[in-house]
Amino acid sequence: MSNKSPPPRPAPRLYLATPIVDDPASLLAELPGLLGSADVAAVLLRLKETDQRTMISRIKALAPVVQKAGAALLVDGHAELVARGGADGAHLPGIAALKEALPSLKPDRIAGVGGLTTRHHSMDAGEMGADYVLFGEPDGKGQRPSSQAIAERLDWWAELFEPPCVGFANSIDEAHDFAVSGADFVLVGEFIWADPRGPGTALVEVDAVIKKAHATALAGKNPAGQEHG
């Protein structure tokens, strides 16, 4: 009898972070094309800090566009605005914020978490019920771990834990490396919006790169002829 190996992880999907949104008009015009061109699972809405009513109206404007494209809209922080704006969930900056937000988000909405500086914090987040853990985002001072350290953390998580892991990619090369390391999702943001060819071209390219990286990594783990015991 041969041991059945677990099914391979599906290819990573994109998680697109918006620029900081003040007036959503230009983003509203651009999003349908972007979301239609690549395999985007979710959009992280980064709102400019202002009064609650204004922020809620911006979520309400963007949520239907994202959801119509088959993606989830998550608000960066501001879990208290999620339900009122019609968003699908929130991304929370650390364990304390996750713990505070869980009662208002669960069970109907997504609670993702970043700001996990240690493996212990990451495991705590998983045990608390985080829907995903994000590795590699910059801290308040703009500092972040090395690309290699992020890849190692993703690899560790993907091997041992059930909740999805997300790699925060600052470049197409990082997106490739994180896909190889076992990320379920690759978060892309500023380098997509800053691409001189336009965000649509950049998004299509990074989507193709992570899918190819995943396929290559799978082929490496299961070379032909070794599958039958």
N, C-alpha and C positions, 0 to 999 in steps of 0.2 A: 504493500500500500504506500502511496506517496502522499506526503503532506500537502494539503491544498494551500497555496499561498494566497494571502488576501488580495482582493481585486486591486489593480493599480489605481492610484489617485487620479481623478480627472485632471485635465489640463487646467492651469491657473486661469482665472478670469481677472479682468481689469476692475479697478476701483478708482474712479476718477474724482480727484479733489478739485473743486472750483477755485478760481481766484477769490479773494475776499470780495463779497458781493455787497455793493451799495445800491446802485440802480440795476435791477435784474434784466433790463430790456435787451441788452446785447447778448447776454447769456441765453435768454429765452429764444432768441433768433437762431443761435448757434447750436444749442443742445440737440434738437431732433436729428440733425445731420450727423453730429458726432456719435450719438448713441446708436444710430442706424448703421454706422460704418464699421464698428468694432464690437467685440464681445465684452460689453461693459455690464457688470453685475450690479454695480451700485455707484451712486454719486454722493460725495461728501460735500455738503453745503457749508461753506465757511462764510459766516455773516459778519458784516461790519457791526460793531457794537453800537446800538442805538436803543430807542425805547422799544418795549415789548410789542406794542401794537404794530409798529413798522416792521419789526423782524418777522412777526407772524404773517403779515401780508406778503412778505417776500417769500416765505416758505410756501404759502398758499399759491403764489404765482408759479413757482417752479415745480412743486410736487406732481401735479398732473402730467406735465410734460415728460418728466423722468419716468413716472409710473406707466404712462402710455407706451413708452419704449421698452417696457419689460424690465426696467431696473428699479432698484430701491433707492429712496432718497433718505440719507441720514444727515442729521444736523450736527455740526461740530460743536460739542458742548450743548448747553441750553436744553437739557432733557425736558424741562418744564414747558417748552414751546412745541414739542413734537406732536402731541395729540391735537393741540389747538390749531396747528398749521397743516395737519393732514400728512405729516411726514411718516416714514416707515420706521424710524428709530433714531438713535443718537450715538455719536462716538464720544467716549468719555475719557478725560485726561487723568487716568490713574485709578487706583483701588478705592480711594475714599469717594471719588466722584461716582464710580460705578456702584458702590454700596448704597449711596444716597439715591441714585436714580432708578435702581432696579424695581422698587415697588411701583413706580409710576409707569415703567415701560413694559414690565412683564405681566402677563404672558403674550400680549398681542404684538409687541413691538421689539425691534432689534436693539440690543445693548452691546455695543462693541467697546473695546478699551485699548488705550495706548499708555504711554508714560510708564512702561513696566521696566524698571531699571535692573531688576534681578530676576533670576530664574524662579526664586521663591515667590515673588510678586506675581509672576506669570501664572504659576500653578494656583495661587490663591484666586486669581481672576477666573480661571477655568472652573474651580470648585464653586465659586459664587454664582456661576451661571452666565458668564460672558458669552456672547454669541460668536465672537472672534477676538483674537489678541493681535495687536499691531506691534511690530518690531521695527525700529530704525528711524522713527520720526525725530526731528530736532527738539531739543529742550528749549526752555525759555530764553536761553542765551544763544540759541542757534547751533549748539554743539550736538553731535550725534556720534554713535559708535562707528568704527570703520566698517566698510562694506563687507569685509571678511567676517567680522564679529557678528554682523546682522545675519549673514548667510549661515553661520554656525548655529545661531540661536534658532533660526527657522528650521534647520535640519534636525536639531535636537527636539523641537516641539513636534514637528511632523512625524517623527519616528514614534513618539511616546503618547501623544495626547489626541483626543477626539475633536475638540472644537477647532474650527479653521484658524489658520494663521495667515497674517497679511504682512508682506514686506513693503516697507516704504522706500520706493526707488527714486533716486535723484537723477538718474540717467538711464539711457537705454541699456548700457552695459550692466548696471545694477539690476535692472528688470530681468535681464537674461540670467544673471547669477542667482537671483532669488527664486526664479522659476526652477532652476536646476536643483536648488536646495530644498525644494518641497513646499514652497509657499502655495496656499490655496488661492490667494488673491494677491495681486501686485497693485499697490497704491501708486498712482502717478498724478502729478500735479504741475508744479511750476515749469518743469522742462518741456511739458507738452504745450502749455499756453505760450511759452517764449520761443517756440520753434519758428524760425524764419519762414519755413514752408507752410506754416499754418498748423493749428492743432489737429485738424482732421488727418492730415498726412502723417503727423507724428504718432497719433493714436493708432492708426492702421498699422504702422511699422512696428510699434512696440507690441501690439497684439500678436502679430506674426512671429516676432522674435520669441515671446514667451511660450507660444504654442510649439514652436520648433525646438526650443530648449528643453521643454518638458518631454517631447517625443524622443529626443536624443538621449536624455537621461534615462527614460524608461528602457530604451533599446540597450543601453549600457548595463542596466540591472538585469535584463532578461535576454542575454545573447542567444541567438538561435541554437537550438540543440540542447540547451540546459533546462528546458521547461519540464521535461518528462523524467520522472524518477522511477 
